[in-house]
Amino acid sequence: MRFVGLLLPMIIIILIIYLLTSCVRIVPQAQAYVIERLGAYNGTWSVGLHFKVPFVDRVAKKVLLKEQVVDFAPQPVITKDNVTMRIDTVVYYQITDPKLYAYGVDNPIMAIENLTATTLRNIIGDLELDATLTSRETINTKMRSTLDVATDPWGIKVNRVELKNIIPPSEIQNAMEKQMKAERERREAILRAEGEKKSSVLRAEGHKESMILEAEAEKEAAILRADAKREATIREAEGEAEAILKIQQATADGLKAIKAAGADDSVIKLKSLEAFQKAADGKATKIIVPSEIQGLAGLVTAVKEVAIEPEQGE
């Protein structure tokens, strides 16, 4: 009996501690708790320490306030030109009002998915196939604007909508692949033609540069040949001039020697005759003999004839 008497107070104390601890709640970061009192909305707890009344208050819903992403399965849509394709979307959303999120709509994610599919069909129905394939940004913007307005009463803000995949029918995919292949071949041909054109230009420029260098080399060679020829002519002229000077000097020296020896006019004229005889042995075609030595020339001829006659008599 004594043990039972001690057990009962311990149980009561444990129950009191449990009730007190169950009434204390800590709301973590980026979350909010929707609190109901006797089944009615009482308030929203933000981050921090909170106490609730036992058996009266309860946490009706825990709401995550961070941005969330949901990937919806491909939805069949029909374009304006009656082409059926499948498009899957990705929606980025964030809960801005925990109360509206808790009481605005049942199963908000399913509601967003259905709303996304309906909005996508309406937008794609006004576009043709080509516009659908090339207007992703326009479609994304329209869908985000429409979904944001529709989900505002649910306490949800749609931040972004992305078309993940656009899957056209297989025959259209094959046609698109053929078109892309033809486009790649066309670009390849253009690039190849441009490469050949650049190569031709480079070859022409190289040939031009080679001809210019060759012409410059020929010009330099001609200049060098002309300089060499001019130098040779100058040296030859200088040599002839030096030879003439030496001959004149030798002649002058000879005349000085004759005069120093006391030679008369006959000897001088005889020496002049010898000089003309040497000149006659050269390449000159005409020789002008001064009048003062013509008589001496005749005398020399007569003496030569007299000297020959005795030799013939013998």
C-alpha positions as semicolon CSV with decimal commas, in nm:
position;residue;x (nm);y (nm);z (nm)
1;M;0,000;0,000;0,000
2;R;0,286;0,233;0,077
3;F;0,436;0,168;-0,270
4;V;0,103;0,244;-0,437
5;G;0,082;0,563;-0,237
6;L;0,423;0,673;-0,369
7;L;0,356;0,565;-0,730
8;L;0,046;0,777;-0,773
9;P;0,217;1,111;-0,700
10;M;0,502;1,019;-0,936
11;I;0,258;0,945;-1,215
12;I;0,084;1,274;-1,157
13;I;0,417;1,461;-1,166
14;I;0,516;1,287;-1,488
15;L;0,184;1,376;-1,648
16;I;0,223;1,739;-1,543
17;I;0,576;1,751;-1,690
18;Y;0,452;1,592;-2,014
19;L;0,165;1,840;-2,041
20;L;0,397;2,133;-1,981
21;T;0,651;2,014;-2,234
22;S;0,381;1,940;-2,491
23;C;0,253;2,293;-2,453
24;V;0,596;2,438;-2,535
25;R;0,673;2,459;-2,909
26;I;0,977;2,596;-3,091
27;V;0,914;2,704;-3,451
28;P;1,233;2,655;-3,662
29;Q;1,368;2,897;-3,924
30;A;1,176;2,928;-4,255
31;Q;0,865;2,768;-4,108
32;A;0,530;2,880;-3,966
33;Y;0,268;2,699;-3,758
34;V;-0,106;2,752;-3,808
35;I;-0,276;2,728;-3,464
36;E;-0,641;2,637;-3,406
37;R;-0,828;2,684;-3,079
38;L;-1,128;2,463;-3,033
39;G;-1,127;2,394;-3,406
40;A;-1,114;2,758;-3,518
41;Y;-0,818;2,947;-3,656
42;N;-0,642;3,123;-3,369
43;G;-0,315;3,253;-3,518
44;T;0,010;3,184;-3,695
45;W;0,329;3,121;-3,504
46;S;0,650;3,249;-3,659
47;V;1,007;3,154;-3,567
48;G;1,075;3,124;-3,192
49;L;0,940;2,983;-2,862
50;H;0,561;2,953;-2,816
51;F;0,314;2,811;-2,556
52;K;-0,027;2,664;-2,630
53;V;-0,318;2,593;-2,400
54;P;-0,347;2,222;-2,324
55;F;-0,647;2,040;-2,475
56;V;-0,761;2,369;-2,633
57;D;-0,496;2,475;-2,885
58;R;-0,343;2,255;-3,153
59;V;-0,104;2,293;-3,445
60;A;-0,332;2,260;-3,745
61;K;-0,060;2,285;-4,015
62;K;0,315;2,329;-4,041
63;V;0,402;2,548;-4,337
64;L;0,743;2,565;-4,511
65;L;0,818;2,923;-4,619
66;K;1,121;2,850;-4,842
67;E;1,091;2,854;-5,221
68;Q;0,987;2,513;-5,346
69;V;0,994;2,348;-5,686
70;V;0,756;2,095;-5,833
71;D;0,808;1,907;-6,161
72;F;0,485;1,815;-6,337
73;A;0,453;1,527;-6,581
74;P;0,425;1,598;-6,956
75;Q;0,084;1,729;-7,057
76;P;-0,069;1,674;-7,405
77;V;-0,142;2,003;-7,581
78;I;-0,265;2,094;-7,930
79;T;-0,120;2,386;-8,126
80;K;-0,314;2,624;-8,345
81;D;-0,219;2,424;-8,657
82;N;-0,354;2,100;-8,496
83;V;-0,022;1,943;-8,395
84;T;-0,038;1,739;-8,075
85;M;0,271;1,755;-7,857
86;R;0,366;1,685;-7,498
87;I;0,513;1,950;-7,267
88;D;0,631;1,910;-6,911
89;T;0,670;2,211;-6,684
90;V;0,861;2,308;-6,372
91;V;0,700;2,553;-6,129
92;Y;0,890;2,746;-5,861
93;Y;0,660;2,875;-5,588
94;Q;0,669;3,012;-5,235
95;I;0,406;3,025;-4,958
96;T;0,351;3,384;-4,852
97;D;0,038;3,346;-4,630
98;P;0,024;3,031;-4,412
99;K;-0,342;3,090;-4,319
100;L;-0,459;3,112;-4,682
101;Y;-0,240;2,814;-4,770
102;A;-0,396;2,609;-4,489
103;Y;-0,758;2,704;-4,559
104;G;-0,761;2,834;-4,918
105;V;-0,760;2,511;-5,117
106;D;-0,745;2,141;-5,049
107;N;-0,423;1,981;-5,182
108;P;-0,259;2,298;-5,318
109;I;0,003;2,107;-5,524
110;M;-0,262;1,920;-5,721
111;A;-0,448;2,245;-5,771
112;I;-0,132;2,410;-5,911
113;E;-0,072;2,114;-6,142
114;N;-0,423;2,126;-6,287
115;L;-0,406;2,501;-6,320
116;T;-0,069;2,474;-6,497
117;A;-0,204;2,219;-6,746
118;T;-0,510;2,433;-6,823
119;T;-0,307;2,751;-6,866
120;L;-0,056;2,574;-7,088
121;R;-0,328;2,440;-7,317
122;N;-0,481;2,786;-7,352
123;I;-0,150;2,950;-7,440
124;I;-0,027;2,679;-7,681
125;G;-0,371;2,671;-7,850
126;D;-0,307;3,025;-7,977
127;L;0,036;2,942;-8,120
128;E;0,150;2,742;-8,421
129;L;0,415;2,472;-8,398
130;D;0,709;2,689;-8,508
131;A;0,611;2,966;-8,268
132;T;0,577;2,714;-7,985
133;L;0,929;2,582;-8,044
134;T;1,083;2,930;-8,058
135;S;0,880;3,117;-7,794
136;R;0,974;2,949;-7,468
137;E;1,042;3,275;-7,287
138;T;0,710;3,423;-7,396
139;I;0,520;3,111;-7,285
140;N;0,705;3,105;-6,951
141;T;0,620;3,469;-6,882
142;K;0,253;3,428;-6,968
143;M;0,219;3,115;-6,755
144;R;0,392;3,272;-6,456
145;S;0,168;3,578;-6,471
146;T;-0,152;3,370;-6,500
147;L;-0,056;3,123;-6,226
148;D;0,056;3,397;-5,988
149;V;-0,281;3,569;-6,012
150;A;-0,473;3,242;-5,975
151;T;-0,274;3,117;-5,673
152;D;-0,275;3,446;-5,483
153;P;-0,599;3,356;-5,293
154;W;-0,426;3,037;-5,180
155;G;-0,139;3,224;-5,017
156;I;0,102;3,104;-5,286
157;K;0,330;3,317;-5,503
158;V;0,456;3,166;-5,830
159;N;0,808;3,300;-5,886
160;R;0,892;3,123;-6,210
161;V;0,761;2,874;-6,464
162;E;0,986;2,683;-6,703
163;L;0,901;2,459;-6,997
164;K;1,130;2,165;-6,938
165;N;1,072;1,962;-7,253
166;I;0,868;2,014;-7,568
167;I;0,811;1,676;-7,731
168;P;0,654;1,695;-8,080
169;P;0,523;1,387;-8,272
170;S;0,781;1,144;-8,409
171;E;0,723;1,239;-8,775
172;I;0,779;1,603;-8,693
173;Q;1,090;1,512;-8,496
174;N;1,225;1,325;-8,800
175;A;1,151;1,621;-9,025
176;M;1,319;1,856;-8,780
177;E;1,623;1,631;-8,761
178;K;1,649;1,627;-9,141
179;Q;1,615;2,004;-9,150
180;M;1,882;2,043;-8,883
181;K;2,109;1,805;-9,073
182;A;2,060;2,005;-9,394
183;E;2,131;2,326;-9,203
184;R;2,450;2,180;-9,057
185;E;2,563;2,065;-9,403
186;R;2,488;2,410;-9,543
187;R;2,689;2,579;-9,269
188;E;2,969;2,330;-9,321
189;A;2,973;2,407;-9,694
190;I;2,977;2,780;-9,621
191;L;3,264;2,739;-9,376
192;R;3,454;2,522;-9,623
193;A;3,402;2,778;-9,901
194;E;3,515;3,057;-9,674
195;G;3,822;2,852;-9,579
196;E;3,908;2,792;-9,945
197;K;3,857;3,161;-10,020
198;K;4,088;3,262;-9,737
199;S;4,340;3,003;-9,851
200;S;4,331;3,140;-10,208
201;V;4,374;3,493;-10,078
202;L;4,669;3,384;-9,867
203;R;4,826;3,204;-10,163
204;A;4,778;3,512;-10,383
205;E;4,925;3,735;-10,116
206;G;5,217;3,496;-10,078
207;H;5,278;3,493;-10,455
208;K;5,253;3,871;-10,463
209;E;5,496;3,901;-10,176
210;S;5,732;3,657;-10,349
211;M;5,720;3,858;-10,673
212;I;5,781;4,180;-10,481
213;L;6,079;4,027;-10,304
214;E;6,209;3,886;-10,632
215;A;6,173;4,226;-10,803
216;E;6,345;4,399;-10,513
217;A;6,627;4,142;-10,528
218;E;6,662;4,195;-10,905
219;K;6,664;4,569;-10,849
220;E;6,934;4,537;-10,584
221;A;7,135;4,309;-10,815
222;A;7,104;4,557;-11,105
223;I;7,213;4,839;-10,878
224;L;7,509;4,636;-10,761
225;R;7,603;4,546;-11,121
226;A;7,575;4,910;-11,225
227;D;7,785;5,017;-10,928
228;A;8,046;4,752;-11,013
229;K;8,053;4,856;-11,379
230;R;8,083;5,223;-11,284
231;E;8,360;5,140;-11,040
232;A;8,544;4,939;-11,309
233;T;8,507;5,222;-11,562
234;I;8,633;5,472;-11,308
235;R;8,930;5,252;-11,223
236;E;9,006;5,193;-11,595
237;A;8,989;5,564;-11,664
238;E;9,207;5,633;-11,366
239;G;9,455;5,372;-11,494
240;E;9,463;5,523;-11,844
241;A;9,501;5,871;-11,699
242;E;9,784;5,750;-11,479
243;A;9,951;5,580;-11,780
244;I;9,921;5,899;-11,986
245;L;10,068;6,097;-11,700
246;K;10,356;5,854;-11,674
247;I;10,417;5,869;-12,053
248;Q;10,407;6,247;-12,047
249;Q;10,637;6,247;-11,748
250;A;10,876;6,008;-11,926
251;T;10,867;6,226;-12,240
252;A;10,932;6,534;-12,037
253;D;11,217;6,362;-11,859
254;G;11,362;6,251;-12,198
255;L;11,342;6,602;-12,337
256;K;11,511;6,736;-12,029
257;A;11,785;6,476;-12,071
258;I;11,834;6,567;-12,440
259;K;11,852;6,933;-12,360
260;A;12,089;6,862;-12,077
261;A;12,311;6,668;-12,323
262;G;12,325;6,969;-12,558
263;A;12,142;6,805;-12,851
264;D;12,075;7,024;-13,156
265;D;11,749;7,062;-13,350
266;S;11,828;6,772;-13,577
267;V;11,847;6,529;-13,292
268;I;11,525;6,664;-13,144
269;K;11,350;6,630;-13,479
270;L;11,488;6,278;-13,515
271;K;11,343;6,187;-13,178
272;S;11,007;6,334;-13,283
273;L;11,019;6,122;-13,594
274;E;11,076;5,812;-13,382
275;A;10,778;5,906;-13,172
276;F;10,558;5,935;-13,480
277;Q;10,687;5,605;-13,607
278;K;10,574;5,442;-13,284
279;A;10,241;5,616;-13,314
280;A;10,204;5,482;-13,667
281;D;10,250;5,130;-13,536
282;G;9,941;5,178;-13,310
283;K;9,572;5,161;-13,390
284;A;9,537;5,521;-13,510
285;T;9,406;5,549;-13,865
286;K;9,539;5,904;-13,927
287;I;9,868;6,072;-13,830
288;I;9,928;6,444;-13,884
289;V;10,305;6,511;-13,933
290;P;10,425;6,863;-13,853
291;S;10,588;7,052;-14,142
292;E;10,916;7,106;-13,960
293;I;10,988;6,730;-13,952
294;Q;10,861;6,643;-14,302
295;G;11,200;6,730;-14,459
296;L;11,378;6,529;-14,197
297;A;11,152;6,236;-14,276
298;G;11,249;6,258;-14,641
299;L;11,617;6,275;-14,546
300;V;11,580;5,962;-14,341
301;T;11,414;5,783;-14,632
302;A;11,697;5,884;-14,869
303;V;11,959;5,769;-14,625
304;K;11,770;5,438;-14,590
305;E;11,766;5,389;-14,971
306;V;12,143;5,470;-15,003
307;A;12,216;5,220;-14,736
308;I;12,016;4,948;-14,912
309;E;12,181;4,989;-15,257
310;P;12,531;4,878;-15,156
311;E;12,380;4,574;-14,995
312;Q;12,207;4,485;-15,323
313;G;12,534;4,527;-15,527
314;E;12,710;4,285;-15,314
